[in-house]
Amino acid sequence: MLDTSVIVAGLRSRRGSSFQLLRRVEQGAVTPVLSVALVLEYEAVLKREAEQMDLTHQDVEDFVDSLCTAGDLRKVHFLWRPQLRDPNDEFVLEVAVESGCGVIVTHNVRDFNSAERFGVRVARPGGFLRTMGE
């Protein structure tokens, strides 16, 4: 699953691993695991930073729609809170646990230090791509 930090970084620059990961989503090689809360966060953060990324709000909505089309939408039935340093990241861990996806891809690795207790690995985008053989 992709943390918001990866989405933002991938849209800010076409040179990094985050962008490469978004390309893999577009190509169907990576299926993002989503929840309603995660999609709403993506949209809110991207709209807040849209001008800095030279995007319109319509661009953001189109991008989020494409993620939803490519993604695996999950309903979280059990909350594991509190587990993480940042309460705003709890729903990311919860959808990762519910989906059994096995990995949270983020630039904020330290924020997810409790994820391994639930069998969820935490990786930076470059490390995740290397595990895919990229």
N, C-alpha and C positions, 0 to 999 in steps of 0.2 A: 504494500500500500504506500501511497505517496503522501508525505507530509506537505503542508502548504509551503514550507520553505523551498522545497524542490520545485513546485509549480512556479513560484515567483521567480526563482533563479533561472529556470528554463525559459521563461518568457522575457527576462531581462537581457539575456545573452545567448547567442547561437554558438558560442565557443566551448561551453562547458559540458560536463557529464549530465547535468540536469536537463539541458536541451536535448542531448542524445537520448535520454530516457523518455522524454516527451515524444520524440520521433518514434521510438519503439512502441509507444502506446498507439500512435497514429497508424503505424504499420501492422498493428495487431499482435506484435511479439510480446507485449506486456499488457496485462489486463489490470487496470487499477481497481482496487476494492474501495467502495464508497459507502457512505451513509448519508442520510439527509443532512445531518449536522456538519459533516465534512464538506459536502457540496456547498452548503450555505456559507461556510467559512471561506472556501476557495473564492466564491463570488464576492463576498464582502471585502476580503483583503485585496483581490485583484481590482475591484472597482475603486477602492481607496487609493491604490497605487497606479491606476491606469494611465494617468497623464504622464507620470515619470517613465512609463514603458512605451509611450506613444501609442496607446490603445484607447479606443472609445469604449463606452459602456456596452455598446452593441457587440464590439469585438470580444469583450469579456464574456458576455452572455453566450455568444456563439461558441467560444472556446469551452466554456463549462458544459454547454449542451453536448459538444463532441466528446468530452470526457464521460458524461453520463451515458452516451450511446455506446462507448467502448468499454465502460466499466461494469463491474459486478456490484449492484446495489444490495446492501445488506441491512436488515433490521436488527438492532441491538436489543436483546431481551433481558440482559442482566448487566448491571453496572458494577464495576469493580472498584469504585472510588473509596477513598483516595489512595493512589499509588504513585503518582508522579510529582515532581517538584512544582510544575506549572499546572494548575487545575484546568487551564484552557487546552491542555494536551490530552486530558483523560479520555475524551471520546475517540481520539485517534487510536489509543491503546485498546479501547473496548471493541472497536470494529475490527481491529487486527486479531484480537482474541476470538471474537465471534466467528470470523471468516476462516480462521485457521490458515491465514495467508503465509505465516511464518516469518515475515520480515516487514519492518517499517523502514522506508527509505527517507532519510532526513539529513539536513545539514546540522541539526541540533541534537546530536547523538547523546550528549550528557543529559538532556531533558527527559530521555526515555530509559534511564538507568534501571528501572524496575521491570522493563518489558521481558527480560530473559526469564524471570520467574514464571512467566506464562507461556514459555516456549516460543517467544517471538524475538527474533534476532533484529538488531538495529544496525543499519549500514548507511554509509554515505553513498551518493549516486555513483561515483566512480567505482567504489568497492562492489556495489551491486551489479554494475555492468560487467565487471571482471568475473563475477561468479556466473554470469550468463555466457561467458566466453567471448566477450566483446573487447 
